[in-house]
Amino acid sequence: MSKITRAAPLLLAAFAAAGCASAPGRTTNDDRYEGFNRAVYKFNDTLDRAALKPVAKGYRKVTPQFVRSGVGNVLSNIEYPGTFINQFLQGKFLLGLKDTGRFLINSTLGIAGIFDVATPLGLEKNDEDFGQTLAVWGVPSGAFLNLPLFGPSSMRDAPSRVVDWFTNPLQYSDLPWEAEWGQRVINVVHSRSELLPLDETLRRTYDPYAFIRDAWVQQREFNIFDGNPPPETLEDLDLEEEPEEEELQDAQPQQ
């Protein structure tokens, strides 16, 4: 109950801020802290090569596909309350109700989420977090920020992880700390194993850091706009390019 009491002010503040929604805040690749970010990337990459990647490869080698699918389903279901909570905070009440139903169905009929029973019933999986909610409320991303151990983020999304922490139902359970940390380790290893097929593509890129940064920004925008960026977003981008063309024309020598 003490954790719920501490989380309550955050949730109340979130609901209060929801009334201030405007146009969604854009996510940019503003890399003003590039020196720091590249140093963190090098640290994360070194740690990944030395420990995480070998463990993930071993996990993928010894674990059958159907077991990995079940593990992924359970891990996703554990964190799914964060999705429907943020759906409600963003004013997507119908989607919030559907995602609540998805969570309840998979938690019961799906045996604690091992089996994805909800998708065949038409309840598709969504992905929301408090960083996306802030964006929907009109909060811009600020500068890109690479976090130790966690990877790509932004000045908006990094602190929002605190709120996401409180939407995980395991925070309110009486599990022993060994089980709680075991779940986190499995989550990290499983998530890394799912990214192994992308390693070859990343290896062939000229600048892996910039590739990951830009890919994360694009994926973030895709998620915030639910895969459908509004037409005005493209128009805004075109307007930003027009002055550059005019400047080029003005810079040409007059004959």
trRosetta pair geometry for C-beta under 8 A, 3 or more apart (Angstrom, degrees):
i j d omega theta_ij theta_ji phi_ij phi_ji
1 4 5.4 -53 -152 37 43 113
1 5 6.2 47 150 -23 71 102
2 5 5.5 -50 -149 34 34 115
2 6 6.5 32 153 -17 65 103
3 6 5.8 -55 -150 37 34 108
3 7 6.2 29 153 -18 66 109
3 166 7.4 -179 166 -129 97 90
3 171 5.7 -165 166 149 152 100
3 172 5.9 -152 80 -93 131 73
4 7 5.7 -59 -145 39 31 109
4 8 6.5 50 153 -44 64 96
4 172 6.5 54 -58 -112 96 121
5 8 5.8 -37 -153 5 30 119
6 9 7.5 -53 -176 24 36 99
6 10 7.9 26 140 -5 62 110
6 166 8.0 -141 98 -108 89 130
7 10 5.5 -63 -165 40 52 114
7 11 6.1 44 146 -19 82 108
7 166 4.1 152 -121 -161 125 141
8 11 5.8 -61 -146 39 32 107
8 12 6.2 31 158 -19 68 107
9 12 5.6 -56 -143 39 33 111
9 13 6.2 34 157 -19 66 106
10 13 5.8 -56 -150 37 28 111
10 14 6.4 33 150 -24 63 105
10 162 7.7 -136 -128 120 151 102
10 163 5.7 -172 164 -108 132 91
10 166 6.5 121 71 33 145 161
11 14 5.4 -49 -149 31 35 117
11 15 6.6 33 154 -17 66 101
11 166 7.7 -125 -51 114 100 138
12 15 5.9 -53 -149 36 33 108
12 16 6.4 33 152 -19 65 106
13 16 5.6 -55 -147 37 33 113
13 17 6.3 29 156 -17 66 108
14 17 5.9 -59 -148 38 29 107
14 18 6.7 46 150 -41 62 97
14 89 5.6 -41 154 -131 115 131
14 130 7.4 -82 -119 -137 134 111
14 133 7.3 16 -161 134 113 145
14 163 7.0 109 -73 -141 135 144
15 18 5.5 -37 -155 6 36 121
15 89 6.9 -109 -87 -120 59 84
16 19 6.8 -51 179 17 40 107
17 20 5.5 -54 -168 27 59 115
17 137 6.0 25 141 -154 101 155
18 21 6.3 -5 -179 -38 51 106
18 89 5.7 -140 -90 -170 125 68
18 90 7.7 -141 -135 -91 108 21
18 91 6.9 150 -179 -48 117 92
18 137 6.5 -104 -118 -99 42 115
20 137 6.1 48 83 -173 85 103
20 138 7.0 -106 128 37 85 126
21 91 7.2 -67 -18 -13 167 136
21 136 6.4 -23 -134 137 115 77
21 137 4.8 -92 -99 -127 71 54
21 138 6.0 151 -156 -18 43 103
22 137 7.5 47 21 166 64 43
22 138 3.8 49 47 -86 91 143
23 138 6.0 81 62 -111 48 93
24 135 5.2 29 -169 149 92 84
24 136 5.4 -29 -108 -109 93 40
24 138 6.7 -121 -122 -87 17 45
24 224 5.7 137 180 155 140 118
24 225 6.8 -170 58 -78 167 79
25 134 6.9 -34 34 130 137 76
25 135 4.5 -120 56 -140 90 60
25 136 8.0 -61 17 -8 80 16
25 137 7.5 -6 -11 73 110 58
25 138 5.3 95 -49 173 89 26
25 139 4.5 -75 -21 82 159 34
25 140 4.1 -146 -163 -78 110 36
25 141 6.3 158 136 -34 108 60
25 156 7.0 165 111 -105 145 166
26 135 7.9 119 -51 -151 8 105
26 140 6.1 -3 50 -131 67 86
26 141 6.7 -78 106 -2 50 103
26 221 7.3 7 -154 -107 70 106
26 233 7.9 147 -101 -134 110 103
27 135 6.9 -26 -50 -115 95 137
27 141 4.2 85 -121 -51 59 147
27 154 6.5 -138 -142 -41 92 160
27 217 5.4 -176 128 -153 106 75
27 220 4.4 -93 120 106 176 126
27 221 5.2 -141 46 -64 112 79
27 224 6.7 162 -16 -11 118 146
28 140 7.6 4 0 -178 108 103
28 141 5.8 -176 23 56 69 123
28 144 7.5 -112 100 -45 64 91
28 217 6.8 -8 167 -146 13 131
29 144 5.7 11 -152 -46 46 137
29 213 5.9 98 -143 144 107 105
29 214 5.7 0 -99 -98 150 67
29 217 4.7 -74 -67 -48 90 163
30 141 7.8 159 29 90 108 105
30 142 7.4 -110 68 154 131 35
30 143 4.8 -97 106 -115 104 61
30 144 6.0 168 71 -8 55 84
31 34 4.4 60 146 -74 106 95
31 37 6.4 -92 -157 33 97 154
31 143 7.0 115 -111 -166 19 91
31 144 5.0 -23 -92 47 69 123
31 213 6.7 18 -85 -174 127 155
32 143 4.9 -78 33 -121 103 135
33 36 4.5 -36 170 44 99 116
33 37 5.4 107 107 -28 86 99
33 143 5.9 95 2 146 101 141
33 144 7.5 -148 48 79 93 68
33 145 6.6 27 58 -105 139 69
34 37 5.4 -59 -138 42 31 112
34 38 6.0 30 163 -21 69 105
35 38 6.2 -55 -146 34 24 106
35 39 6.6 24 154 -17 60 107
36 39 5.7 -59 -154 35 32 112
36 40 6.4 29 152 -16 67 106
36 146 7.6 175 117 50 77 98
37 40 5.7 -55 -148 38 32 110
37 41 6.3 37 151 -23 65 104
37 144 6.7 31 -101 113 157 98
37 145 6.8 -144 -93 -146 107 31
37 146 3.9 110 -149 12 82 117
37 209 7.5 126 128 -174 98 122
37 213 7.6 57 156 -91 142 128
38 41 5.4 -47 -145 34 35 116
38 42 6.5 39 153 -21 64 101
38 146 7.8 112 -47 31 24 154
38 209 5.7 18 -115 -149 80 166
39 42 5.8 -51 -151 33 31 112
39 43 6.6 33 149 -18 63 104
40 43 5.5 -52 -150 36 35 114
40 44 6.2 33 153 -17 68 106
40 146 4.3 164 83 109 128 108
40 147 6.9 -141 174 147 147 4
40 148 5.5 -112 -146 -70 104 67
41 44 5.8 -56 -145 40 30 109
41 45 6.0 29 156 -20 66 109
41 146 5.4 -44 -55 179 83 161
41 208 8.0 166 170 102 131 95
41 209 4.8 69 151 -113 172 108
41 212 7.5 154 -130 59 125 141
42 45 5.7 -54 -141 38 28 111
42 46 6.3 31 157 -21 63 106
43 46 5.9 -56 -150 34 27 110
43 47 6.4 23 155 -14 63 108
43 148 6.2 -29 100 -121 136 92
44 47 5.8 -58 -149 40 30 110
44 48 6.1 34 152 -24 66 108
44 146 7.5 -121 -3 168 139 111
44 148 6.7 -169 -67 -140 95 48
44 149 6.7 -167 -109 -69 98 23
44 151 6.3 125 -160 -86 163 72
45 48 5.5 -52 -145 35 31 115
45 49 6.3 28 158 -17 66 105
45 208 7.8 94 -100 103 142 140
46 49 6.0 -56 -146 37 28 106
46 50 6.1 17 159 -13 64 115
47 50 6.0 -64 -141 42 27 106
47 51 6.0 -34 179 34 66 109
47 52 6.5 48 132 -6 80 110
47 149 7.6 -43 89 -95 161 67
48 51 7.4 -89 -132 57 14 69
48 52 4.7 -51 -132 54 56 117
48 53 5.2 66 161 -31 77 101
48 192 7.5 -174 -142 -138 99 131
49 53 5.7 -5 -110 24 32 134
50 54 7.8 -55 147 3 23 117
51 54 6.7 -83 -161 39 19 102
51 55 6.4 6 162 -11 63 115
52 55 5.9 -65 -151 40 29 109
52 56 6.1 28 157 -20 68 110
52 188 7.1 -86 -134 149 116 109
52 189 7.4 -152 -154 -103 78 63
52 192 5.3 -143 162 -120 108 168
53 56 5.6 -55 -142 38 31 112
53 57 6.3 32 158 -20 65 105
53 192 6.8 -130 -92 167 49 128
53 196 7.6 126 -148 -105 83 91
53 199 7.7 90 -137 -100 126 145
54 57 5.7 -54 -146 36 31 111
54 58 6.4 31 155 -18 64 106
55 58 5.7 -56 -151 38 32 112
55 59 6.3 35 151 -21 66 106
55 189 5.6 -82 126 -124 112 111
55 192 7.8 59 81 79 91 142
56 59 5.5 -51 -146 35 32 114
56 60 6.3 30 155 -17 65 106
56 189 5.6 -172 -90 -162 72 68
56 192 4.0 -107 -86 107 146 108
56 193 4.2 -165 -169 -71 93 70
56 195 8.0 -22 173 53 158 84
56 196 6.1 -177 129 -63 119 114
57 60 5.8 -54 -146 38 31 109
57 61 6.2 32 154 -23 64 109
57 193 7.5 173 -67 -115 29 84
57 196 6.5 129 -87 -119 74 141
58 61 5.6 -56 -145 34 31 112
58 62 6.3 4 167 0 67 111
59 62 6.8 -71 -141 45 22 91
59 63 5.6 -4 172 0 64 126
59 189 5.3 123 -38 159 163 116
59 190 7.1 -117 144 -84 149 53
59 193 5.2 -96 86 -74 116 142
60 63 6.5 -64 -121 47 19 97
60 68 7.2 35 -119 -89 64 148
60 193 4.5 168 -60 -156 105 116
60 196 6.3 -69 -29 9 164 158
63 67 5.0 -120 -176 86 91 124
63 68 5.2 108 124 -58 119 93
63 71 7.7 -17 178 -3 146 143
64 67 4.7 92 62 7 82 104
64 68 7.1 -151 96 -5 42 87
65 68 5.7 -57 -148 38 33 110
65 69 6.3 36 153 -22 67 104
66 69 5.5 -48 -148 33 34 115
66 70 6.6 36 152 -19 62 103
67 70 5.7 -53 -152 36 34 111
67 71 6.4 34 150 -19 66 104
68 71 5.6 -51 -146 37 34 112
68 72 6.2 36 155 -19 66 106
68 190 7.0 162 -152 -140 85 99
68 193 7.2 -114 -139 110 130 139
69 72 5.7 -55 -147 38 30 111
69 73 6.3 32 153 -21 64 106
70 73 5.6 -53 -147 34 31 113
70 74 6.4 30 156 -18 65 104
70 114 4.7 2 -154 -161 100 82
70 115 7.4 -22 -115 -64 86 55
71 74 5.9 -56 -150 35 31 109
71 75 6.3 26 156 -15 66 109
71 186 6.8 -120 -167 167 121 117
71 190 5.5 -149 126 -110 123 144
72 75 5.9 -57 -145 39 30 109
72 76 6.1 29 158 -18 65 110
72 190 6.1 -175 -81 167 74 131
72 194 7.3 92 -103 -70 130 132
73 76 5.8 -58 -146 39 27 110
73 77 6.2 26 157 -20 64 109
73 106 7.4 -140 176 -169 104 127
73 110 7.3 -128 159 170 129 129
73 113 5.2 -179 139 154 85 81
73 114 5.9 86 88 -166 126 19
73 115 6.7 48 145 -79 165 8
73 116 5.4 -130 -126 -49 125 89
74 77 5.8 -58 -147 36 28 110
74 78 6.5 34 155 -26 64 103
74 112 6.3 19 -124 126 99 93
74 113 4.6 126 -112 95 48 110
74 114 5.8 10 -64 -83 99 55
75 78 5.8 -49 -151 27 31 114
75 79 6.9 10 158 -1 61 108
75 183 7.7 161 -111 -173 86 89
75 186 7.1 -150 -82 113 124 100
75 187 5.2 150 -144 -108 131 86
75 190 6.2 176 -13 73 161 151
76 79 6.3 -72 -155 46 31 98
76 80 6.3 53 148 -57 67 99
76 113 7.0 -172 70 -179 74 129
76 125 7.3 -12 165 -144 139 137
77 80 5.3 -32 -147 -6 36 125
77 103 6.7 139 -156 -137 80 71
77 106 5.1 -140 -113 119 128 128
77 107 6.3 162 175 -75 127 76
77 110 7.3 -170 -92 99 154 138
77 112 7.2 146 95 156 146 51
77 113 2.8 -135 25 -119 160 144
78 113 6.9 -125 -37 28 64 166
78 168 6.9 26 147 -154 90 90
78 169 6.9 -128 -166 45 68 98
78 170 6.3 18 -174 -34 117 113
78 183 7.3 -146 175 -175 175 135
79 82 5.6 -29 173 18 75 120
79 83 7.7 80 127 -22 76 94
79 167 7.9 64 -162 107 64 97
79 168 6.0 -30 -112 -108 68 90
80 83 5.2 -41 -162 22 58 117
80 84 7.0 37 152 -6 80 96
80 99 7.0 -159 174 175 102 99
80 102 7.1 -121 179 102 145 104
80 103 4.7 -180 109 -99 129 106
80 106 7.7 79 12 61 166 137
80 113 8.0 178 -3 -111 131 134
81 84 6.3 -62 -149 44 40 95
81 85 5.8 42 156 -22 73 110
81 103 6.4 88 -71 -135 63 161
81 167 5.5 -164 106 170 95 87
81 168 7.3 151 56 -110 111 24
81 169 5.7 100 4 -41 147 99
82 85 5.8 -57 -141 39 28 113
82 86 6.2 20 163 -12 64 111
82 128 7.0 -164 129 89 77 76
82 129 6.0 8 152 -111 123 66
82 130 7.7 -82 -165 -31 103 81
82 164 5.6 38 -136 -145 141 78
82 167 3.7 108 -93 113 79 137
82 168 6.8 -6 -46 -64 114 60
83 86 6.2 -67 -152 41 24 103
83 87 6.4 31 150 -26 63 104
83 99 5.3 -126 114 -177 108 146
83 126 5.5 142 -175 91 130 92
83 127 6.3 -80 -109 -126 118 24
83 128 4.5 112 -141 39 62 90
83 129 7.7 -35 -88 -62 57 53
84 87 5.0 -41 -144 28 42 120
84 88 6.7 44 156 -18 65 97
84 95 7.9 -161 -122 127 72 71
84 96 4.8 108 -166 -154 80 66
84 97 7.9 126 -153 -48 120 14
84 99 3.7 -173 -81 98 99 114
84 100 4.7 135 -171 -59 163 70
84 102 8.0 173 -59 46 124 100
84 103 6.5 -99 -6 -13 136 133
84 128 7.8 127 -50 49 21 128
85 88 6.0 -56 -160 34 32 108
85 89 6.5 29 146 -16 65 108
85 96 7.8 97 -74 -140 11 110
85 167 5.2 -143 40 -132 152 125
86 89 5.2 -49 -141 39 41 115
86 90 6.1 37 158 -17 69 106
86 128 3.9 -164 85 135 126 119
86 129 6.1 -167 -50 -139 166 5
86 130 6.0 -138 -99 -78 120 48
86 132 6.5 76 164 72 141 103
86 133 4.7 -124 -152 -56 99 119
86 167 7.7 -15 -35 -108 92 167
87 90 6.0 -64 -150 41 27 106
87 92 4.4 -83 -169 78 81 107
87 93 7.6 142 138 -90 94 19
87 95 4.7 -134 -156 101 133 99
87 96 3.6 178 104 -80 116 80
87 99 5.7 142 -6 26 154 141
87 126 7.2 67 -74 100 123 150
87 128 5.7 162 -54 16 71 165
88 91 7.8 52 -179 -65 31 17
88 92 7.3 -92 -69 62 24 64
88 93 6.4 56 -118 -104 67 63
88 96 4.3 90 -59 -126 75 158
89 130 7.8 4 75 -118 162 72
89 133 4.8 9 104 -141 126 137
90 128 7.2 -118 -6 -151 138 140
90 132 7.5 -30 -73 122 139 92
90 133 5.4 -126 -64 -120 93 78
90 136 4.6 23 -133 94 105 167
90 137 7.9 -117 -113 -47 69 77
91 136 7.8 -160 25 150 98 135
92 95 4.1 -16 150 41 113 119
92 96 5.8 135 98 -30 74 89
93 96 5.3 -53 -144 34 32 118
93 97 6.5 33 157 -20 65 101
94 97 5.9 -52 -152 33 31 109
94 98 6.5 29 150 -16 63 106
95 98 5.5 -55 -147 39 35 112
95 99 6.1 31 156 -17 69 107
95 126 6.6 57 -179 -40 117 167
96 99 5.9 -56 -143 40 28 106
96 100 6.3 34 153 -22 63 104
97 100 5.6 -50 -148 33 32 114
97 101 6.5 33 152 -17 63 104
98 101 5.6 -55 -154 37 32 113
98 102 6.4 37 147 -24 65 103
98 123 5.6 -176 177 -133 92 92
99 102 5.2 -43 -145 31 38 117
99 103 6.5 42 154 -20 64 100
99 123 7.6 153 -93 -176 37 105
99 126 5.7 -69 -91 39 125 120
100 103 5.8 -54 -153 34 32 111
100 104 6.4 26 153 -15 65 108
101 104 5.8 -58 -144 39 32 108
101 105 6.1 30 159 -19 68 109
101 118 7.3 143 120 -134 79 124
101 123 5.9 -132 97 -113 103 148
102 105 6.0 -58 -145 38 26 109
102 106 6.2 15 162 -9 64 112
102 118 4.1 105 -139 174 75 162
102 123 4.1 -174 -85 147 97 130
102 125 7.1 160 177 -95 154 56
103 106 6.3 -63 -144 43 24 102
103 107 6.0 22 159 -20 63 115
104 107 5.8 -58 -141 38 26 111
104 108 6.3 4 165 -2 64 113
105 108 6.4 -73 -146 46 24 94
105 109 5.4 -24 -175 32 69 115
105 110 6.5 71 129 -14 66 106
105 117 5.6 -128 147 87 103 109
105 118 4.6 124 81 -80 130 97
105 121 6.9 -93 173 36 166 153
105 123 6.9 125 35 43 144 155
106 109 7.2 -54 -98 63 21 79
106 110 3.7 -16 -154 27 54 150
106 113 4.8 48 145 -107 106 65
106 115 7.4 -158 -144 86 78 55
106 116 6.2 -15 -115 -125 119 48
106 117 5.8 175 -96 36 61 86
106 118 5.2 -62 -48 -14 97 114
107 110 6.7 25 -19 55 15 100
107 112 6.2 16 -150 -119 58 33
107 113 6.0 -1 -90 -48 54 84
109 115 7.8 -83 124 80 72 111
109 117 4.6 -84 107 64 113 171
110 113 5.4 39 113 -104 123 23
110 114 6.2 179 157 50 79 58
110 115 4.4 -149 -148 71 77 72
110 116 6.4 33 -127 -91 137 17
110 117 4.4 -145 -70 1 91 105
110 118 7.2 -50 -44 -18 134 84
111 114 4.7 -26 87 30 101 114
111 115 6.1 58 33 15 97 98
113 116 7.9 20 -166 -80 62 60
116 119 5.0 18 149 6 114 114
116 120 7.8 122 118 -7 83 85
116 125 7.8 -48 -146 -54 130 120
117 120 6.9 -64 -171 39 42 103
117 121 6.8 31 143 -14 70 117
118 121 5.5 -70 -156 43 40 112
118 123 4.0 -59 170 71 102 120
118 125 7.9 110 89 -66 116 74
119 122 7.9 114 -178 -14 31 9
119 123 6.6 -94 -83 72 31 65
119 124 6.2 59 -127 -109 78 46
119 125 6.5 -27 -85 -26 107 90
127 223 6.2 -66 92 -139 107 117
128 132 5.4 -118 -151 68 69 140
128 133 7.0 72 175 -51 106 88
128 223 7.9 166 -98 172 49 105
129 132 5.4 101 55 10 63 100
129 133 7.3 -117 110 -5 38 92
129 157 7.9 60 101 -147 124 96
129 160 6.9 111 138 130 99 120
129 164 5.3 -3 -158 -95 103 126
130 133 5.0 -47 -148 34 44 119
130 134 6.4 50 152 -22 69 97
130 160 4.1 -164 97 -177 103 107
130 161 7.8 -164 51 -65 114 20
130 163 4.1 73 -58 83 171 128
130 164 5.4 -137 8 -54 108 80
130 167 7.6 170 -43 -14 107 136
131 134 5.8 -49 -151 32 33 111
131 135 6.7 35 149 -18 62 104
131 153 8.0 -124 -106 -154 156 90
131 154 7.6 120 -156 50 128 101
131 156 6.0 111 -148 123 88 90
131 157 3.5 33 -129 -120 143 82
131 160 4.2 163 -67 69 70 151
131 161 7.7 11 -44 -52 110 62
131 164 7.9 -20 -13 -44 86 124
132 135 5.4 -52 -151 35 37 115
132 136 6.4 39 150 -20 67 102
132 223 6.0 -92 -99 127 131 105
132 224 5.2 -165 -139 -102 87 70
133 136 5.6 -52 -149 35 34 111
133 137 6.5 31 151 -16 64 106
133 160 7.7 167 49 -153 94 137
134 137 5.6 -58 -150 40 33 112
134 139 4.1 -42 165 46 93 137
134 156 5.5 -171 107 -180 139 111
134 157 7.8 -163 50 -83 131 54
134 160 5.9 -121 -10 -85 133 139
135 138 7.8 103 179 -28 30 8
135 139 6.1 -84 -83 63 34 79
135 141 7.1 10 -97 -69 105 80
135 156 6.9 98 -66 138 81 150
135 224 4.6 -62 112 -133 148 130
136 224 6.8 -168 -58 -164 75 88
139 156 5.4 145 129 -133 113 127
140 156 6.8 -158 107 -54 38 138
141 144 7.7 20 136 -75 123 56
141 154 4.2 -37 179 163 99 160
141 155 6.8 112 153 46 56 78
141 156 4.7 -106 -137 16 43 126
141 157 7.0 -7 -142 -18 89 97
141 220 7.6 73 -101 133 141 148
142 145 7.9 10 106 -24 105 112
142 154 5.7 140 67 164 82 98
142 155 3.0 -60 99 54 142 125
142 156 5.4 152 17 -31 103 82
143 154 6.8 172 91 -154 36 77
143 155 5.3 66 45 -25 71 118
144 152 7.2 -38 -167 -154 101 88
144 153 7.8 135 -166 83 58 39
144 154 5.7 -54 -113 -102 40 79
144 213 5.9 48 -177 -155 156 111
144 217 7.1 -59 -95 -72 120 112
145 152 8.0 120 80 -163 48 45
145 153 5.0 -39 79 83 92 86
145 154 5.5 129 19 -127 93 20
145 155 5.8 116 -25 -57 130 58
145 158 5.5 -41 85 -44 142 136
146 151 6.7 -47 -153 -169 76 35
146 152 6.0 -32 -107 -95 71 48
146 153 7.2 142 -106 28 22 76
146 213 7.7 -66 -69 -91 108 99
147 150 3.9 -8 93 60 125 108
147 151 6.3 -11 55 42 83 22
147 152 7.8 -74 17 23 83 3
147 153 5.1 26 -16 13 116 128
147 158 6.1 153 -69 -120 129 111
150 153 6.5 16 116 -35 120 127
150 161 7.5 -46 -140 -94 157 162
151 212 7.7 -97 -169 164 109 133
151 216 7.9 -173 143 -93 104 147
152 212 6.2 -160 -50 145 129 98
152 213 6.3 170 -114 -109 123 52
152 216 3.8 -90 128 -109 160 173
153 157 4.7 -144 -166 89 86 109
153 158 4.4 100 136 -72 139 82
153 161 7.9 -44 -129 -38 145 122
154 157 4.6 75 45 18 84 101
154 158 6.6 -150 74 -19 34 87
154 220 7.8 84 -14 -149 129 170
155 158 6.5 -36 -126 22 22 113
155 159 8.0 8 175 0 49 101
156 159 7.7 -86 -177 39 24 90
156 160 6.7 15 149 -20 63 122
157 160 5.4 -64 -150 36 38 118
157 161 7.4 59 155 -40 66 86
157 220 7.6 -91 -60 -133 151 135
158 161 6.4 -41 -176 -1 36 112
159 162 6.0 -23 178 4 62 113
160 163 5.5 -43 -167 32 61 110
160 164 6.5 65 137 -21 75 101
161 164 5.2 -52 -147 38 41 118
161 165 6.5 58 150 -34 66 94
162 165 5.6 -43 -160 17 32 118
162 166 7.5 23 148 -12 59 100
163 166 6.0 -58 -161 34 40 107
163 167 6.9 36 146 -21 69 104
164 167 5.7 -57 -152 32 40 111
164 168 7.3 49 151 -31 65 95
165 168 6.3 -51 -169 13 35 113
165 171 6.6 97 156 -74 73 146
166 171 6.2 -101 -128 74 41 165
168 171 5.2 97 81 -16 88 102
169 172 6.0 -65 -166 41 54 102
169 173 6.7 61 140 -35 76 104
170 173 5.3 -50 -148 21 46 120
170 175 6.4 -27 -161 17 92 138
170 180 6.2 144 160 -124 122 91
170 183 6.7 -141 -124 77 164 161
175 179 4.4 -109 178 81 113 125
175 180 5.1 136 100 -55 121 87
176 179 5.1 93 61 7 77 100
176 180 7.2 -147 98 -5 40 90
177 180 5.4 -54 -145 38 39 114
177 181 6.0 30 160 -12 72 107
178 181 6.3 -60 -145 43 26 102
178 182 6.0 34 153 -26 62 111
179 182 5.4 -53 -144 34 30 118
179 183 6.6 34 155 -22 63 100
180 183 6.0 -53 -157 29 29 110
180 184 6.9 25 148 -15 62 104
181 184 5.4 -50 -150 35 41 113
181 185 6.3 42 152 -20 69 102
182 185 5.8 -53 -148 35 32 110
182 186 6.3 30 155 -16 65 107
183 186 5.8 -55 -146 39 31 110
183 187 6.2 37 153 -25 64 107
184 187 5.5 -52 -149 32 31 116
184 188 6.5 30 155 -18 65 103
185 188 5.9 -55 -151 35 32 108
185 189 6.3 25 155 -13 67 109
186 189 5.9 -58 -143 42 31 107
186 190 5.8 29 160 -18 67 111
187 190 6.0 -58 -142 39 23 108
187 191 6.1 22 160 -18 62 111
188 191 5.9 -58 -146 37 26 109
188 192 6.3 22 157 -17 63 108
189 192 5.9 -57 -148 37 29 109
189 193 6.3 31 154 -23 64 107
190 193 5.7 -55 -149 33 31 113
190 194 6.8 33 153 -22 63 102
191 194 5.9 -54 -157 29 33 112
191 195 7.0 23 150 -13 63 107
192 195 5.8 -64 -156 38 38 108
192 196 7.3 66 146 -51 65 83
193 196 5.7 -18 -160 -18 42 118
195 198 5.2 -53 -173 35 71 116
195 199 7.3 95 135 -48 79 81
196 199 5.7 -27 -163 -11 46 117
197 200 7.5 -45 179 18 45 101
198 201 5.3 -55 -164 40 61 115
198 202 6.0 60 141 -22 83 105
199 202 5.7 -58 -149 39 33 111
199 203 6.2 38 153 -27 67 105
200 203 5.5 -50 -147 30 32 116
200 204 6.7 26 156 -16 62 106
201 204 6.1 -64 -156 35 31 106
201 205 7.1 40 149 -35 63 99
202 205 5.8 -44 -157 11 39 117
202 208 5.2 59 -179 -129 92 110
202 211 6.6 172 -129 94 73 142
202 212 7.4 31 -127 -62 117 98
203 208 7.7 5 -89 -82 26 125
205 208 5.2 124 75 -83 119 59
205 211 4.4 -22 -175 -45 163 155
207 210 4.1 29 112 24 121 113
207 211 6.2 157 90 -20 66 86
208 211 5.4 -57 -144 37 33 116
208 212 6.2 31 160 -18 69 105
209 212 6.1 -59 -152 36 27 106
209 213 6.3 26 153 -19 64 109
210 213 5.5 -53 -144 37 33 115
210 214 6.2 25 161 -13 68 108
211 214 6.4 -62 -147 41 24 102
211 215 6.1 21 157 -17 63 113
212 215 5.8 -58 -142 40 28 111
212 216 6.2 30 158 -22 64 107
213 216 6.0 -60 -152 33 25 109
213 217 6.6 23 154 -18 63 106
214 217 5.7 -51 -147 34 34 112
214 218 6.4 32 155 -16 65 106
215 218 5.9 -56 -149 38 31 110
215 219 6.2 29 155 -17 65 109
216 219 5.8 -57 -145 40 30 109
216 220 6.1 35 154 -25 65 107
217 220 5.7 -54 -148 33 29 114
217 221 6.6 28 155 -16 63 104
218 221 5.9 -54 -150 36 32 110
218 222 6.4 35 150 -21 64 107
219 222 5.4 -53 -149 35 34 117
219 223 6.4 33 154 -18 67 105
220 223 5.8 -55 -149 37 31 109
220 224 6.3 30 155 -21 66 107
221 224 5.8 -53 -142 35 31 111
221 225 6.3 5 166 5 65 111
221 229 6.6 12 156 -83 105 121
222 225 6.7 -74 -147 51 21 92
222 227 5.7 28 -176 -97 84 52
222 229 7.7 -66 -101 -43 48 99
223 226 7.4 23 -175 -79 32 34
223 227 7.8 24 -92 -49 29 65
225 228 5.7 -133 145 70 98 48
225 229 4.5 65 115 -85 171 54
225 230 6.9 -137 -143 -15 126 70
225 233 7.5 -49 -89 -34 155 160
229 233 4.5 -83 170 56 108 153
229 234 7.0 111 117 -40 119 86
230 233 5.2 115 65 -11 70 99
231 234 5.9 -57 -164 36 47 107
231 235 6.4 45 144 -20 74 106
232 235 5.1 -52 -145 39 42 116
232 236 6.2 50 154 -27 70 99
233 236 5.8 -50 -153 29 29 112
233 237 6.9 29 150 -17 61 103
234 237 5.6 -52 -154 33 37 112
234 238 6.5 37 149 -20 67 103
235 238 5.6 -54 -151 35 36 112
235 239 6.4 37 152 -21 67 103
236 239 5.7 -53 -150 33 33 112
236 240 6.6 34 152 -21 64 103
237 240 5.7 -54 -154 31 33 112
237 241 6.8 29 150 -19 64 105
238 241 5.8 -59 -154 33 36 109
238 242 6.7 46 151 -34 67 99
239 242 5.8 -41 -150 15 36 116
240 243 7.3 -53 -169 26 34 101
240 244 7.7 30 143 -13 60 110
241 244 5.6 -60 -165 34 48 116
241 245 6.7 45 146 -21 76 102
242 245 5.8 -55 -153 32 38 109
242 246 6.5 35 153 -16 69 104
243 246 5.5 -55 -149 38 38 112
243 247 6.2 41 153 -23 69 103
244 247 5.7 -52 -150 33 32 113
244 248 6.7 35 151 -21 63 102
245 248 5.7 -52 -154 32 34 113
245 249 6.6 32 150 -17 65 103
246 249 5.7 -54 -151 36 36 110
246 250 6.3 33 152 -18 68 105
247 250 5.7 -53 -146 37 33 110
247 251 6.2 34 154 -24 65 108
248 251 5.7 -57 -148 34 30 112
248 252 7.2 44 151 -36 60 92
249 252 6.0 -39 -162 7 38 114
